[in-house]
Amino acid sequence: MSIFNLLFRKFYYAVWKRIYTNETVKLYEMAQRPLIQPEGLSVKPVSLANLNDACSFQSNYQINQFKDLLQKGNAGYFGYVAGKCVHRSWVAIGACKINLHPMVSRKLKTDEVFIHFCETAATLRGKNIFPGVLSHIGRQWTEKKVLISVDHRNASSIKSIKKSGFTEIERIHIIIFFGLRFVQQLPVHP
Ligand SMILES: CC(C)(COP(=O)(O)OP(=O)(O)OC[C@H]1O[C@@H](n2cnc3c(N)ncnc32)[C@H](O)[C@@H]1OP(=O)(O)O)[C@@H](O)C(=O)NCCC(=O)NCCS
């Protein structure tokens, strides 16, 4: 991430999003745990020893964010194809506080885990890597309710989430106007 992108991102989330936001977030629960294993994909847990593998498609800023997630007790998963790291997904483990959206938090219960900070390298998108990693995570956390949230406009992510056995359980509409925040539960449509 260039310094310009970094500054723009900081401004966008720290300033602009507090002035105006009008977004809908969908919360999904893994209702089925299908076995999805795209050819050539292997999934490994993240530790300090392999953290830098993600330099193949992530910036130093993001690697530092991952160090922080590890320190906070998150479980990380890297997806590898032909020995190269091409995907990352992180899992927050309840009980803790999670962000469904930069402006909306929620308490995660002890029987819940929450998948967040997911990305597939741009060159390998559309090859079921994300569903493969979600399926792996679902099989790692069989005793827990597995949750994930997504912006309703993120069509690619929603496709992967649905393919991986998730069902929508909540839909939240967030409006922020000059610091005033309105959060409304919307009906969930199948
Ligand atoms: C969302 C994301 C993780 C999906 O990863 P993925 O490994 O490509 O997942 P899939 O293979 O299941 O592809 C999902 C959909 O993306 C779309 N897609 C296909 N090829 C694509 C490409 N080259 N580039 C972008 N999107 C593509 C397709 O609609 C695909 O669904 P389909 O294969 O059923 O038609 C990835 O697009 C990404 O990293 N996006 C940016 C970060 C992000 O949105 N993270 C998720 C937050 S919840």
The ligand as an SDF file (V2000), in Angstrom:
LIG
                    3D

 48 50  0  0  0  0  0  0  0  0999 V2000
  -14.0840  -11.5950   -1.8530 C   0  0  0  0  0  0  0  0  0  0  0  0
  -12.8360  -12.3970   -2.2160 C   0  0  0  0  0  0  0  0  0  0  0  0
  -12.0960  -12.7720   -0.9140 C   0  0  0  0  0  0  0  0  0  0  0  0
  -13.2880  -13.6790   -2.9460 C   0  0  0  0  0  0  0  0  0  0  0  0
  -12.1680  -14.5320   -3.0650 O   0  0  0  0  0  0  0  0  0  0  0  0
  -12.0580  -15.6380   -4.2090 P   0  0  0  0  0  0  0  0  0  0  0  0
  -10.9830  -16.5670   -3.7680 O   0  0  0  0  0  0  0  0  0  0  0  0
  -11.9280  -15.0050   -5.5400 O   0  0  0  0  0  0  0  0  0  0  0  0
  -13.5030  -16.3450   -4.1160 O   0  0  0  0  0  0  0  0  0  0  0  0
  -14.3370  -17.1160   -5.2600 P   0  0  0  0  0  0  0  0  0  0  0  0
  -13.4300  -17.9200   -6.1150 O   0  0  0  0  0  0  0  0  0  0  0  0
  -15.4380  -17.8210   -4.5500 O   0  0  0  0  0  0  0  0  0  0  0  0
  -14.9530  -15.9630   -6.1740 O   0  0  0  0  0  0  0  0  0  0  0  0
  -16.0980  -15.2750   -5.7270 C   0  0  0  0  0  0  0  0  0  0  0  0
  -16.6890  -14.4930   -6.8980 C   0  0  0  0  0  0  0  0  0  0  0  0
  -15.8110  -13.4670   -7.3070 O   0  0  0  0  0  0  0  0  0  0  0  0
  -16.0730  -13.1920   -8.7020 C   0  0  0  0  0  0  0  0  0  0  0  0
  -14.8110  -13.2840   -9.4980 N   0  0  0  0  0  0  0  0  0  0  0  0
  -14.4460  -14.2400  -10.3460 C   0  0  0  0  0  0  0  0  0  0  0  0
  -13.2550  -13.9570  -10.8840 N   0  0  0  0  0  0  0  0  0  0  0  0
  -12.8810  -12.7880  -10.3800 C   0  0  0  0  0  0  0  0  0  0  0  0
  -11.7500  -11.9780  -10.5930 C   0  0  0  0  0  0  0  0  0  0  0  0
  -10.7650  -12.3240  -11.4000 N   0  0  0  0  0  0  0  0  0  0  0  0
  -11.6670  -10.8410   -9.8750 N   0  0  0  0  0  0  0  0  0  0  0  0
  -12.6620  -10.4710   -9.0190 C   0  0  0  0  0  0  0  0  0  0  0  0
  -13.7730  -11.2280   -8.7950 N   0  0  0  0  0  0  0  0  0  0  0  0
  -13.8740  -12.3820   -9.4760 C   0  0  0  0  0  0  0  0  0  0  0  0
  -17.0310  -14.2340   -9.1890 C   0  0  0  0  0  0  0  0  0  0  0  0
  -18.3270  -13.6830   -9.1700 O   0  0  0  0  0  0  0  0  0  0  0  0
  -16.8950  -15.3140   -8.1330 C   0  0  0  0  0  0  0  0  0  0  0  0
  -18.0330  -16.1320   -7.9520 O   0  0  0  0  0  0  0  0  0  0  0  0
  -18.2790  -17.3730   -8.9620 P   0  0  0  0  0  0  0  0  0  0  0  0
  -16.9740  -18.0690   -9.1280 O   0  0  0  0  0  0  0  0  0  0  0  0
  -19.2840  -18.2130   -8.2650 O   0  0  0  0  0  0  0  0  0  0  0  0
  -18.7790  -16.7970  -10.2210 O   0  0  0  0  0  0  0  0  0  0  0  0
  -11.9050  -11.6030   -3.1670 C   0  0  0  0  0  0  0  0  0  0  0  0
  -12.6630  -11.1130   -4.2650 O   0  0  0  0  0  0  0  0  0  0  0  0
  -11.1980  -10.4520   -2.4620 C   0  0  0  0  0  0  0  0  0  0  0  0
  -10.1300  -10.6480   -1.8870 O   0  0  0  0  0  0  0  0  0  0  0  0
  -11.8060   -9.2330   -2.5110 N   0  0  0  0  0  0  0  0  0  0  0  0
  -11.2550   -8.0440   -1.8370 C   0  0  0  0  0  0  0  0  0  0  0  0
  -11.3520   -8.1180   -0.3190 C   0  0  0  0  0  0  0  0  0  0  0  0
  -12.7330   -8.5110    0.1590 C   0  0  0  0  0  0  0  0  0  0  0  0
  -13.7550   -8.0920   -0.3690 O   0  0  0  0  0  0  0  0  0  0  0  0
  -12.7510   -9.3460    1.2050 N   0  0  0  0  0  0  0  0  0  0  0  0
  -13.9720   -9.9530    1.7590 C   0  0  0  0  0  0  0  0  0  0  0  0
  -14.5340   -9.1940    2.8630 C   0  0  0  0  0  0  0  0  0  0  0  0
  -15.8600  -10.1540    3.6420 S   0  0  0  0  0  0  0  0  0  0  0  0
  1  2  1  0
  2  3  1  0
  2  4  1  0
  2 36  1  0
  4  5  1  0
  5  6  1  0
  6  7  2  0
  6  8  1  0
  6  9  1  0
  9 10  1  0
 10 11  2  0
 10 12  1  0
 10 13  1  0
 13 14  1  0
 14 15  1  0
 15 16  1  0
 15 30  1  0
 16 17  1  0
 17 18  1  0
 17 28  1  0
 18 19  1  0
 18 27  1  0
 19 20  2  0
 20 21  1  0
 21 22  1  0
 21 27  2  0
 22 23  1  0
 22 24  2  0
 24 25  1  0
 25 26  2  0
 26 27  1  0
 28 29  1  0
 28 30  1  0
 30 31  1  0
 31 32  1  0
 32 33  2  0
 32 34  1  0
 32 35  1  0
 36 37  1  0
 36 38  1  0
 38 39  2  0
 38 40  1  0
 40 41  1  0
 41 42  1  0
 42 43  1  0
 43 44  2  0
 43 45  1  0
 45 46  1  0
 46 47  1  0
 47 48  1  0
M  END
$$$$
